[in-house]
């Protein structure tokens, strides 16, 4: 494998991997800013007074 083919392979992998990573960070940020984020971190027992 030459340096050129290694660089081409790296660029191809980056084109496939970078968009899902960016989307994942965006979704994580949206979820953390959501007012319901604290309910995601609560245990079932902690949520039960809210549900009833």
C-alpha positions as CSV (number, residue, x, y, z in Angstrom):
1,X,0.0,0.0,0.0
2,X,1.5,3.3,-1.0
3,X,1.0,6.6,0.8
4,X,-1.4,7.8,-1.9
5,X,-3.7,4.8,-1.5
6,X,-3.6,5.1,2.3
7,X,-4.6,8.8,2.0
8,X,-7.4,7.9,-0.4
9,X,-8.7,5.2,2.0
10,X,-8.5,7.6,4.9
11,X,-10.6,10.2,3.0
12,X,-13.2,7.6,2.0
13,X,-13.6,6.4,5.6
14,X,-13.8,10.0,6.8
15,X,-16.6,10.7,4.3
16,X,-18.6,7.7,5.7
17,X,-17.8,8.2,9.4
18,X,-17.9,12.0,10.0
19,X,-21.6,12.7,9.2
20,X,-23.0,10.2,11.7
21,X,-20.6,11.5,14.3
22,X,-21.7,15.1,13.7
23,X,-25.4,14.1,13.7
24,X,-24.8,12.2,17.0
25,X,-23.2,15.2,18.7
26,X,-26.1,17.4,17.5
27,X,-28.7,15.0,18.8
28,X,-26.9,14.6,22.1
29,X,-26.9,18.4,22.5
30,X,-30.6,18.6,21.6
31,X,-31.4,15.9,24.2
32,X,-29.3,17.5,26.9
33,X,-31.0,20.9,26.4
34,X,-34.5,19.3,26.4
35,X,-36.6,19.9,29.6
36,X,-37.2,16.2,29.7
37,X,-33.5,15.3,30.1
38,X,-33.7,15.0,33.9
39,X,-36.4,12.3,33.5
40,X,-34.0,10.2,31.4
41,X,-31.5,10.1,34.2
42,X,-34.0,9.2,36.9
43,X,-34.6,5.7,38.1
44,X,-38.0,4.1,37.8
45,X,-38.7,4.7,41.5
46,X,-37.8,8.3,41.1
47,X,-40.3,8.7,38.2
48,X,-43.2,7.0,39.8
49,X,-44.6,10.0,41.7
50,X,-44.5,12.0,38.5
51,X,-46.5,9.3,36.5
52,X,-49.2,8.8,39.2
